[in-house]
Amino acid sequence: MVNKELKEILRSVLKEELQPIHSDIQGLKRDVDSLKEGQRHLQISQIKSCYAVA
């Protein structure tokens, strides 16, 4: 019974402590995805401009 209670307390504390870190990671993932998408659009634009000049 004590083990179960300790596990529950530990789970609660860890969840509370890790939530801000998780939110930061999610934000970083969104930033990376946005950068990748911007890079893709830039590459497409560069390719199109090369063909437009030729």
matplotlib code that plots the C-alpha trace (Angstrom):
import matplotlib.pyplot as plt

x = [0.0, 2.8, 4.6, 1.5, 1.1, 4.7, 4.4, 1.4, 3.1, 6.2, 4.2, 2.3, 5.5, 7.3, 4.3, 4.3, 8.0, 8.2, 5.1, 7.0, 9.8, 7.3, 5.7, 9.1, 9.9, 6.6, 7.3, 10.8, 9.3, 6.8, 9.7, 11.8, 8.8, 8.2, 11.9, 11.8, 8.7, 10.3, 13.4, 11.4, 9.5, 12.8, 14.3, 11.3, 11.5, 15.2, 14.6, 11.7, 13.8, 16.6, 14.2, 12.7, 16.1, 17.1]
y = [0.0, 2.4, 1.6, 2.5, 5.8, 6.7, 5.9, 8.1, 11.0, 10.5, 10.4, 13.6, 15.5, 14.4, 15.4, 18.8, 19.3, 18.0, 19.8, 23.1, 21.2, 19.3, 22.6, 24.0, 20.9, 21.2, 24.8, 23.9, 21.2, 23.7, 26.1, 23.4, 22.4, 26.0, 26.5, 23.3, 24.5, 27.9, 26.2, 24.1, 27.1, 28.9, 26.0, 25.8, 29.5, 29.3, 26.4, 28.3, 31.4, 29.4, 28.1, 31.5, 33.0, 30.2]
z = [0.0, 0.9, -2.4, -4.4, -2.5, -3.0, -6.7, -7.0, -5.2, -7.4, -10.6, -9.5, -8.7, -11.9, -14.0, -12.4, -12.8, -16.4, -17.8, -18.4, -20.1, -22.2, -23.3, -24.2, -26.3, -28.1, -28.9, -30.2, -32.4, -33.9, -34.5, -36.3, -38.4, -39.4, -40.3, -42.4, -44.2, -44.8, -46.1, -48.5, -49.9, -50.3, -52.2, -54.5, -55.2, -56.0, -58.4, -60.1, -60.4, -62.1, -64.7, -65.2, -66.0, -68.3]

ax = plt.figure().add_subplot(projection="3d")
ax.plot(x, y, z, "-o")
ax.set_aspect("equal")
plt.show()
